Amino acid sequence: MDERPTGRRARVTLDAQLVTYWDREAARLDALAAKARFGWIARRYRRKAEQARAQAARSRAREAARGAPTALPDETA
């Protein structure tokens, strides 16, 4: 409760970076699926978006298992 600053910034881990990357990629693929002209293309984009969400979930689980508080990539300046 008494959080004292240590003078060090929180470390940005690769898993934290991957979580944000795969979430953005899934959103991009969902948008492409919504705009696809042909059904087979939309289905492929949806499958790829689902794979991206699974990758994000794996990275999120590894990050949670690490237990150490880490900064998100966009929180460091």
N, CA, C and O atoms as a DFTB+ gen file, in Angstrom:
308 C
 N C O
     1  1       0.809      -1.182       0.000
     2  2       0.000       0.000       0.000
     3  2       0.855       1.249       0.000
     4  3       0.513       2.248      -0.633
     5  1       1.965       1.190       0.710
     6  2       2.895       2.311       0.679
     7  2       3.894       2.051      -0.442
     8  3       4.980       1.515      -0.218
     9  1       3.506       2.440      -1.648
    10  2       4.347       2.198      -2.821
    11  2       5.385       3.297      -2.926
    12  3       5.050       4.453      -3.186
    13  1       6.623       2.948      -2.727
    14  2       7.698       3.929      -2.849
    15  2       8.370       3.772      -4.202
    16  3       8.659       2.653      -4.625
    17  1       8.617       4.865      -4.872
    18  2       9.304       4.762      -6.159
    19  2      10.737       4.286      -5.955
    20  3      11.435       4.743      -5.050
    21  1      11.159       3.372      -6.799
    22  2      12.513       2.831      -6.692
    23  2      13.487       3.563      -7.591
    24  3      14.691       3.314      -7.532
    25  1      12.990       4.454      -8.414
    26  2      13.868       5.158      -9.335
    27  2      14.043       4.428     -10.651
    28  3      14.660       4.948     -11.581
    29  1      13.498       3.218     -10.729
    30  2      13.594       2.448     -11.967
    31  2      12.241       2.407     -12.650
    32  3      11.194       2.348     -12.004
    33  1      12.291       2.440     -13.969
    34  2      11.052       2.296     -14.727
    35  2      10.682       0.822     -14.806
    36  3      11.550      -0.050     -14.764
    37  1       9.396       0.556     -14.920
    38  2       8.944      -0.820     -15.097
    39  2       9.465      -1.336     -16.433
    40  3       9.506      -0.609     -17.426
    41  1       9.855      -2.582     -16.434
    42  2      10.405      -3.186     -17.641
    43  2       9.292      -3.549     -18.614
    44  3       8.254      -4.073     -18.209
    45  1       9.500      -3.278     -19.862
    46  2       8.559      -3.681     -20.900
    47  2       9.055      -5.014     -21.434
    48  3      10.119      -5.096     -22.047
    49  1       8.272      -6.052     -21.195
    50  2       8.686      -7.381     -21.628
    51  2       8.201      -7.644     -23.050
    52  3       7.317      -6.960     -23.566
    53  1       8.794      -8.638     -23.655
    54  2       8.385      -9.030     -24.999
    55  2       6.931      -9.489     -24.995
    56  3       6.183      -9.179     -25.923
    57  1       6.523     -10.221     -23.967
    58  2       5.135     -10.674     -23.909
    59  2       4.165      -9.501     -23.838
    60  3       3.101      -9.546     -24.455
    61  1       4.514      -8.455     -23.096
    62  2       3.648      -7.273     -23.026
    63  2       3.540      -6.615     -24.399
    64  3       2.468      -6.156     -24.793
    65  1       4.646      -6.572     -25.113
    66  2       4.618      -6.005     -26.464
    67  2       3.784      -6.874     -27.396
    68  3       3.038      -6.363     -28.230
    69  1       3.916      -8.199     -27.250
    70  2       3.177      -9.112     -28.120
    71  2       1.675      -9.047     -27.867
    72  3       0.885      -9.181     -28.803
    73  1       1.275      -8.844     -26.625
    74  2      -0.157      -8.733     -26.322
    75  2      -0.760      -7.581     -27.115
    76  3      -1.789      -7.745     -27.770
    77  1      -0.121      -6.420     -27.056
    78  2      -0.677      -5.270     -27.776
    79  2      -0.607      -5.476     -29.286
    80  3      -1.521      -5.080     -30.009
    81  1       0.477      -6.098     -29.767
    82  2       0.604      -6.337     -31.201
    83  2      -0.516      -7.259     -31.693
    84  3      -1.189      -6.943     -32.674
    85  1      -0.719      -8.396     -31.018
    86  2      -1.716      -9.366     -31.486
    87  2      -3.131      -8.820     -31.343
    88  3      -3.993      -9.137     -32.162
    89  1      -3.388      -8.008     -30.320
    90  2      -4.712      -7.386     -30.201
    91  2      -4.971      -6.433     -31.370
    92  3      -6.061      -6.429     -31.941
    93  1      -3.965      -5.625     -31.724
    94  2      -4.113      -4.716     -32.870
    95  2      -4.272      -5.495     -34.169
    96  3      -5.069      -5.123     -35.030
    97  1      -3.512      -6.578     -34.306
    98  2      -3.587      -7.389     -35.528
    99  2      -4.972      -8.026     -35.662
   100  3      -5.527      -8.068     -36.760
   101  1      -5.531      -8.517     -34.562
   102  2      -6.870      -9.111     -34.600
   103  2      -7.907      -8.066     -35.007
   104  3      -8.804      -8.355     -35.799
   105  1      -7.787      -6.863     -34.471
   106  2      -8.725      -5.794     -34.838
   107  2      -8.596      -5.443     -36.321
   108  3      -9.598      -5.220     -37.000
   109  1      -7.365      -5.395     -36.816
   110  2      -7.135      -5.088     -38.234
   111  2      -7.751      -6.164     -39.125
   112  3      -8.394      -5.853     -40.128
   113  1      -7.553      -7.426     -38.756
   114  2      -8.091      -8.527     -39.555
   115  2      -9.615      -8.568     -39.498
   116  3     -10.262      -8.900     -40.491
   117  1     -10.194      -8.233     -38.344
   118  2     -11.654      -8.158     -38.250
   119  2     -12.200      -7.080     -39.185
   120  3     -13.228      -7.273     -39.833
   121  1     -11.506      -5.946     -39.250
   122  2     -11.942      -4.869     -40.143
   123  2     -11.842      -5.309     -41.602
   124  3     -12.723      -5.010     -42.409
   125  1     -10.774      -6.014     -41.933
   126  2     -10.635      -6.511     -43.304
   127  2     -11.720      -7.530     -43.632
   128  3     -12.245      -7.541     -44.745
   129  1     -12.060      -8.386     -42.667
   130  2     -13.112      -9.381     -42.891
   131  2     -14.453      -8.696     -43.132
   132  3     -15.247      -9.150     -43.956
   133  1     -14.701      -7.614     -42.420
   134  2     -15.966      -6.896     -42.584
   135  2     -16.067      -6.245     -43.963
   136  3     -17.164      -6.090     -44.499
   137  1     -14.929      -5.867     -44.532
   138  2     -14.929      -5.190     -45.830
   139  2     -14.719      -6.133     -47.009
   140  3     -14.771      -5.705     -48.163
   141  1     -14.482      -7.408     -46.730
   142  2     -14.158      -8.351     -47.807
   143  2     -15.352      -8.528     -48.744
   144  3     -16.502      -8.601     -48.311
   145  1     -15.051      -8.594     -50.009
   146  2     -16.097      -8.724     -51.019
   147  2     -16.577     -10.171     -51.140
   148  3     -17.761     -10.421     -51.365
   149  1     -15.664     -11.107     -50.991
   150  2     -16.003     -12.519     -51.160
   151  2     -15.989     -13.226     -49.811
   152  3     -15.163     -12.929     -48.948
   153  1     -16.915     -14.165     -49.643
   154  2     -17.045     -14.875     -48.380
   155  2     -15.820     -15.667     -47.992
   156  3     -15.472     -15.736     -46.813
   157  1     -15.154     -16.272     -48.974
   158  2     -13.987     -17.094     -48.632
   159  2     -12.840     -16.241     -48.111
   160  3     -12.046     -16.695     -47.287
   161  1     -12.753     -15.008     -48.590
   162  2     -11.712     -14.101     -48.089
   163  2     -12.056     -13.668     -46.662
   164  3     -11.185     -13.620     -45.794
   165  1     -13.328     -13.354     -46.429
   166  2     -13.761     -12.942     -45.086
   167  2     -13.527     -14.062     -44.081
   168  3     -13.082     -13.811     -42.961
   169  1     -13.828     -15.304     -44.479
   170  2     -13.603     -16.433     -43.564
   171  2     -12.137     -16.584     -43.219
   172  3     -11.789     -16.848     -42.068
   173  1     -11.281     -16.417     -44.204
   174  2      -9.837     -16.526     -43.957
   175  2      -9.362     -15.427     -42.995
   176  3      -8.579     -15.693     -42.083
   177  1      -9.835     -14.197     -43.203
   178  2      -9.477     -13.106     -42.294
   179  2      -9.978     -13.384     -40.878
   180  3      -9.279     -13.114     -39.902
   181  1     -11.209     -13.933     -40.771
   182  2     -11.739     -14.240     -39.441
   183  2     -10.912     -15.319     -38.750
   184  3     -10.661     -15.236     -37.548
   185  1     -10.488     -16.333     -39.509
   186  2      -9.629     -17.389     -38.931
   187  2      -8.307     -16.812     -38.460
   188  3      -7.821     -17.144     -37.378
   189  1      -7.728     -15.943     -39.282
   190  2      -6.456     -15.324     -38.894
   191  2      -6.632     -14.427     -37.669
   192  3      -5.748     -14.366     -36.814
   193  1      -7.765     -13.731     -37.578
   194  2      -8.034     -12.887     -36.408
   195  2      -8.171     -13.748     -35.159
   196  3      -7.690     -13.369     -34.091
   197  1      -8.816     -14.892     -35.279
   198  2      -8.953     -15.801     -34.137
   199  2      -7.586     -16.335     -33.703
   200  3      -7.325     -16.466     -32.507
   201  1      -6.724     -16.641     -34.656
   202  2      -5.366     -17.082     -34.318
   203  2      -4.596     -15.964     -33.614
   204  3      -3.836     -16.227     -32.681
   205  1      -4.786     -14.735     -34.050
   206  2      -4.114     -13.599     -33.414
   207  2      -4.605     -13.425     -31.980
   208  3      -3.815     -13.138     -31.081
   209  1      -5.916     -13.600     -31.763
   210  2      -6.440     -13.504     -30.395
   211  2      -5.886     -14.618     -29.512
   212  3      -5.623     -14.395     -28.331
   213  1      -5.706     -15.811     -30.071
   214  2      -5.123     -16.923     -29.305
   215  2      -3.671     -16.619     -28.939
   216  3      -3.234     -16.906     -27.825
   217  1      -2.933     -16.040     -29.874
   218  2      -1.548     -15.650     -29.586
   219  2      -1.509     -14.604     -28.477
   220  3      -0.665     -14.680     -27.584
   221  1      -2.411     -13.634     -28.525
   222  2      -2.464     -12.602     -27.484
   223  2      -2.796     -13.222     -26.133
   224  3      -2.236     -12.824     -25.112
   225  1      -3.702     -14.191     -26.124
   226  2      -4.067     -14.847     -24.863
   227  2      -2.879     -15.609     -24.283
   228  3      -2.673     -15.606     -23.069
   229  1      -2.096     -16.262     -25.146
   230  2      -0.901     -16.976     -24.665
   231  2       0.099     -16.007     -24.058
   232  3       0.648     -16.266     -22.987
   233  1       0.337     -14.903     -24.730
   234  2       1.281     -13.913     -24.206
   235  2       0.751     -13.283     -22.921
   236  3       1.513     -13.014     -21.993
   237  1      -0.560     -13.048     -22.874
   238  2      -1.168     -12.476     -21.669
   239  2      -1.024     -13.437     -20.484
   240  3      -0.770     -13.006     -19.360
   241  1      -1.187     -14.737     -20.740
   242  2      -1.037     -15.735     -19.675
   243  2       0.410     -15.800     -19.190
   244  3       0.655     -15.904     -17.988
   245  1       1.365     -15.741     -20.112
   246  2       2.779     -15.752     -19.710
   247  2       3.113     -14.512     -18.897
   248  3       3.871     -14.577     -17.929
   249  1       2.544     -13.387     -19.297
   250  2       2.790     -12.139     -18.580
   251  2       2.197     -12.221     -17.169
   252  3       2.820     -11.768     -16.208
   253  1       1.008     -12.791     -17.043
   254  2       0.380     -12.933     -15.728
   255  2       1.150     -13.928     -14.862
   256  3       1.268     -13.736     -13.652
   257  1       1.674     -14.987     -15.476
   258  2       2.444     -15.985     -14.725
   259  2       3.753     -15.402     -14.212
   260  3       4.273     -15.840     -13.187
   261  1       4.275     -14.430     -14.914
   262  2       5.524     -13.788     -14.493
   263  2       5.314     -13.098     -13.151
   264  3       6.207     -13.094     -12.304
   265  1       4.144     -12.520     -12.962
   266  2       3.786     -11.937     -11.683
   267  2       4.377     -10.577     -11.404
   268  3       3.861      -9.860     -10.546
   269  1       5.417     -10.196     -12.078
   270  2       6.031      -8.892     -11.836
   271  2       5.254      -7.830     -12.597
   272  3       4.876      -8.048     -13.747
   273  1       5.011      -6.689     -11.975
   274  2       4.320      -5.620     -12.704
   275  2       5.219      -5.081     -13.809
   276  3       6.373      -4.728     -13.570
   277  1       4.687      -5.024     -14.997
   278  2       5.451      -4.512     -16.133
   279  2       4.662      -3.404     -16.793
   280  3       3.437      -3.343     -16.685
   281  1       5.363      -2.547     -17.466
   282  2       4.725      -1.440     -18.179
   283  2       4.293      -1.917     -19.553
   284  3       4.927      -2.788     -20.150
   285  1       3.219      -1.344     -20.042
   286  2       2.829      -1.594     -21.420
   287  2       3.750      -0.788     -22.318
   288  3       4.280       0.237     -21.887
   289  1       3.955      -1.223     -23.557
   290  2       4.895      -0.528     -24.438
   291  2       4.617       0.954     -24.611
   292  3       5.559       1.733     -24.758
   293  1       3.365       1.369     -24.597
   294  2       3.065       2.782     -24.820
   295  2       3.135       3.609     -23.536
   296  3       2.932       4.822     -23.584
   297  1       3.419       2.979     -22.382
   298  2       3.497       3.716     -21.125
   299  2       4.891       4.256     -20.839
   300  3       5.057       5.071     -19.932
   301  1       5.881       3.826     -21.582
   302  2       7.242       4.303     -21.343
   303  2       7.504       5.510     -22.221
   304  3       7.016       5.589     -23.349
   305  1       8.259       6.427     -21.712
   306  2       8.546       7.631     -22.505
   307  2      10.001       7.993     -22.386
   308  3      10.443       8.976     -22.979
